[in-house]
Amino acid sequence: MKMLIVNADDFGLHPAVNRAVIAGHTGGCITSASLMPGGAAFAEAAALAAQHPGLGAGVHLTLVAEKPVLEPAVVPSLVGSDGRFPAQYPAFLARFLRGRVSRAEIRAELTAQIAKVAAAGIAITHLDSHQHLHVLPGIVEIVLDLAAAFGVKALRIPAEQRFFTGGYPCTAGRFLGRFGLSSLASAARRKAQRRGLAVPDHFFGMLAGGNLRGEYLRAIIDRLPDGVSEIMVHPGDDDRAMGAAYGWGYHWQDELAAVTDGETMRRLAAGGIKLISFRELGHE
């Protein structure tokens, strides 16, 4: 049997993302979303999640690109002089590998992030992270501890099939990046399973992340393996506003169009694919 979680990342980052997540849930195939506790539009996202209980809601743990939930003075090794996390994961990773990032501060900040989502009345279905830092050795163990502490039953494992492209044109560097991430994620899977967490069998959306247009999304759906798969998406309804705020080069509106397209829904039905969220996965 083929079961599919379509998870929208960055819920709470920006109102344009929030609107798109709900549009993709009510009028498309989005079944799950990951709330960004430090996002500028978090309060709105939490309210929307409460209004749409069918949408599974996880926590998008964040150690890059945004501001901490705790006061910067409490987590000085995690932030720069501007009080913000590093803009991208390579800068964080360089500091982390040199031992210049306090794991106690990581634990404190991630605890505060999960607690903020729980305090908003959200029944947390899963944990994942911005730029997938939760699978790093030394961080995944903290995340697994926090999952147990907060009663979270499921975890994203971003291990995309190493030779799958779905027709997406990409550079050798992106292939190498995916290989490294998938290797770390596979090790994280084993650790999570030993701790009793539920994890999907398959993951898609890393290679074409930020540019998962309809043709690429449907190529994944057409080749979906048996078992439980997660497809990661990044929908938004205003590329201009998002481009002005974030220099990521994502195609948010294309991704929103992909998850709401009638042909996408027809392919899911034709394939006999059951749409679920991490909520169902965590209660199997």
N, C-alpha and C positions, 0 to 999 in steps of 0.2 A: 504493500500500500504506500502511496505517496502522500505525505503531509507536508505542508509548507507554512512557515512563518515569514511574513513580509514585514520587516521591522524598519521603521523610520527613525533615523538617528537625529540628534540635535534638537529634539522637542524642547522648546523653551529658549532656544538661542535668539530667536527673532520672531516678531509677529507674522512675518511672511512664511516662516517655517511652520508655525503653529496652525495657521489657516490651512496650509497645504496638507499637513498631517491629518487634520479632521476631514478635509475634502477627500483625501485618499482612502480614509477609513469608511466614510459614509457612502462614497460613490465609486469605490474601487476595491483593491485587494489588500490594502494595508491592514494588518491584524494587530500590530504591536508597535510601540514607540518607546524610545529611550529618553527620559527626562534629563536635561542638563541642569543640575542644581544651581550652578553659578551663572546661568544664562540670564541675560537682561529681561527676557520675557518668560521667566520661569513661573511666576505667579499666575499668569494667564494660561500657560500650558497645564499647570496643575488643576486649575478650574475647569478647563476643557476636558481633561482626563476624567474628572469627577462626573461631568455631564455625559460622558460616553463610556459607560462601564464595560462595554464589549471590547473596548480597545485595551489590550494588555499594556501595562506600563512598567518599564524597568528604569534603572538608573544608569545614565551615561557618565561614568566616573571620569573626571577631568583633571589632568595634571599639566596640560599644555593649552595655549591659545586663549585662555580666559583668565578670570580673576578667581582667587580662592574663595571658598565660603567662609573660612576662618579669617580673622584679621591677619594681614600680611606679616605683622610683627610676631605672630604666633608660629608661622611657618617660614622663617627667613631663608632656609635652604631651597625652598620650592619656587621662590619668586625673585624677580630682578628689582632694580632700584625703583621701578615704576609700580611695584606691588602686584605685578601680574606674573603668571606662569610664562615659561619660554614659549615663543610663537609656534615652534614646530618640534616634533619629537627628536630630531638629531641633536638639538641643543640640550634637551633634557637628558637624552641618553648619554651624551658625552660627560655631563656632570654626574649622572648616576653611576656610570662605570668607573669614574675616578674616585668614588666614595665621597662626593661633595654634596650629596643629597641625603638628608636624614630620613631613615625608614620610620622612625617614630613620628616624624612630621607627616610623612605619607599616610601612615595609619590614622593619625588625628584628623587630617583633612578629609580623607575618604570616609571616615566615620561620620564626620559632620555633614558630608554630602548626602549619604544615605539617610541619616537622621532627618535632614531637611525634607526629603521626599516623603519619608514616613510621617513626619509631623503635619504634612499637607493632607493627610488622610488617604494617601495612595497605597493600595495593596501591591507591593512591589513584586513583579513577576520574575525578574531576572536582573543580572548585572552585566554590563559591558563597559566599554570605555572609548573616549575620544582618542583617535589614532592608535587604538588597540594596545595601549600600554599595560592593560591588566594581565596580559599573558607573559610579561617579562618575569624571569626568575627573580625572586626577591620581592616582587610586587604581587604576583599571583597568590603567594602564600598569605599575604595580608588580605587580599580580596576574598579568599576562601574562608579565612577566619571571620571576616565581617559578614559574609553570606550566612554562616552558621549563627552568628550573634543576632542578626536581624531576621532570621527565619526565611531567607531567600532560597528558593529551591532550584534555580536554574542559572546557567552561565553561557554567554556567547563564546563559541570557539571559532575564531576567524581563520580556519584552515581550508582555504579554497583549493580545489583540485589543481595540482601543479601544472598540468598541461592543458587546462581548459581555457579557451579564450572567448567562446561564444561569438566569434567574428569580430571582437573588439580589437582594433589596431593599437598596439602599445609598444613601448621601447623595451630594450633589453634590461634597462635599469629597473623598470617596473616589474618585469618578470623576476629579477633577482630579489627585489624587495618582497614580492609575494612568497618566493621560496623561503626566505628567512622568516617571515611572519608565520607561514604555515608550519615550519619546523617548530618554532616556539609554541604555537597554538596546539600542536599535536602533543607536546610535552605537558602543556597546561590541561589538556583534556584528561590525560591519565591521572594527574593530581586531583582534578575536580571529581572524577569518577570514584577515586579512592575515598574522597570525603562525602560521597553520596549525593552529589549534585547531578541534576539532569542536564544533559547537553544534546544539542542537535547532532545528527549523524553527518550532515554536510553543510557547507557554507558557500555562498556566492555573493559577489558584489564588490570584491576588493579590487580586481583588475580594472573594472570599469567604474570604480567608485567616483561619484561626482559627475559621471557622464553616462548613466545607465538609461539610455534612450530606449524607446519601445522595442526596437529591433534586437537590442542586446538583452533586454529583460525577457522577451519572448524566446530568444535562443536558449536562455537558461531554463525556462519553463518547459520547452520542448525536449530538453535533455535531462530533466530532473530525475535523479536516481530514486530507487525505493528507499523508504525510511523517512526520517524527518529532516528537512532542509530549512535553512534560514537564508533569505535574500535580504541584504542590507541595501536600503535606499535612502536618498537625501532629497526629499521633495521640498519645494518652495514655490510661492506663487508670484514672486517679483524679483527677477534676476537683476534688474537695475539696482534696487535697494540693497540686495544681498551683495552684489559686486562692489557697491560703494562702501559697505561695512566690512567686508571680508575679501581678501585677495586670494581666495582659494582656487578660482577658475572653475567652479562647479557650474553645472547646468541644471539648476533646481527646477525650473519650469518644465524642462524636458522630462525629468524624472517624475514630476507630478503627472504630466500627460501620459507617461508610460504606465503608471499604476492605475489610472482611471480609464484607459483606453478600452473600448468595447472588445477589440480583438484580443487584448490581454485576457480579459475575463472569459472569452470564448475558448481560448487555448487552455485555460485552467479547467474549465468544465469538460472539454473534450478529452483532457488527460486524466480525468477522474481524480483530480488533486484536491485533497481536503485542506482548507485553510484553517489554521489554528494559531494560537499565540503561545508564548512561553508559559502562560498560566496552565494550559492543558498539558504541556510537556512536563512541568514540574509536579503534576498530579498523576502521571502515568503509573 
